[in-house]
Amino acid sequence: MATQRVKLIYPESLVTRPVLSEVAIQFRVTSNIRRAAVDEGSGWIICELEGEAGSIKQAMDWMASLGVDVEGLGDVVES
């Protein structure tokens, strides 16, 4: 298992979409939200993604393809 800390910045068009729930289902990656701020027009989340390293990478790429700004925060832990 690996853990990656990320900052996700959502555009207005995705604020109401359950992106992290979709990630959990599609990629078997869980998220632990550490901090967030969301309003009607935008939102950001700092969270830890946990799962297989390849699945986390796929999940991050998929979120970016939707229009989420995905910023890896450098905290990667493999166990």
C-alpha positions in Angstrom: 0.0 0.0 0.0 1.0 3.6 -0.7 -0.2 6.9 0.6 0.0 10.2 -1.4 -0.9 13.6 0.0 -2.5 15.8 -2.7 -4.2 19.1 -3.0 -7.3 19.0 -5.3 -8.7 22.3 -6.7 -12.1 21.9 -8.2 -13.6 24.2 -10.9 -17.1 25.4 -10.5 -18.4 22.7 -12.9 -17.2 19.9 -10.6 -18.0 21.3 -7.1 -21.1 19.2 -6.7 -19.7 16.0 -8.3 -18.7 13.2 -5.8 -15.2 12.8 -7.4 -13.6 11.2 -4.4 -16.4 8.6 -4.1 -16.0 7.8 -7.8 -12.2 7.4 -7.2 -12.9 4.9 -4.3 -15.2 2.8 -6.5 -13.3 2.9 -9.8 -9.7 2.7 -8.5 -10.0 1.2 -5.1 -8.3 4.2 -3.6 -9.5 5.6 -0.3 -9.2 9.2 0.8 -8.7 10.9 4.1 -9.7 14.5 3.9 -7.3 16.6 6.1 -8.5 20.1 5.1 -11.1 21.6 2.7 -12.9 24.7 1.7 -15.9 24.5 -0.7 -18.4 27.1 -1.9 -20.8 27.5 -4.8 -18.1 28.5 -7.3 -15.0 26.6 -6.4 -13.4 24.3 -3.8 -10.2 22.7 -2.7 -9.3 19.7 -0.7 -6.1 18.5 0.9 -6.3 14.8 1.4 -4.3 11.6 1.6 -5.0 9.0 -1.1 -4.2 5.4 0.0 -4.0 2.3 -2.2 -1.7 0.6 -4.6 0.8 3.1 -6.1 -0.4 2.4 -9.7 -4.0 2.9 -8.7 -3.2 6.2 -7.0 -1.4 7.4 -10.1 -4.4 6.4 -12.3 -6.8 8.1 -10.0 -4.8 11.3 -10.0 -4.6 11.2 -13.8 -8.3 10.6 -14.1 -9.2 13.5 -11.8 -6.9 15.7 -13.8 -8.7 14.6 -17.0 -12.0 15.8 -15.5 -10.6 19.2 -14.9 -9.5 19.0 -11.3 -6.1 20.6 -10.6 -4.2 17.8 -8.9 -1.1 18.8 -7.0 1.1 16.2 -5.4 2.4 17.5 -2.1 5.4 15.3 -2.0 4.4 13.1 0.9 4.6 9.6 -0.5 4.7 6.7 1.8 4.9 3.1 0.6 4.3 0.3 3.1 
